[in-house]
């Protein structure tokens, strides 16, 4: 979420308007949800680790 922090700073310093901040915040949230969903799906499909033989 470092990108969002930079955008908030840009807004605070009047480099971007609030509408741009809100739009980009929505885009960042969407990207985060997609990546999280893909990762969860990957973990569900991944093979469980093989148990090592205990000596």
Helices and strands as residue ranges (DSSP letters): H 2-12, H 18-45
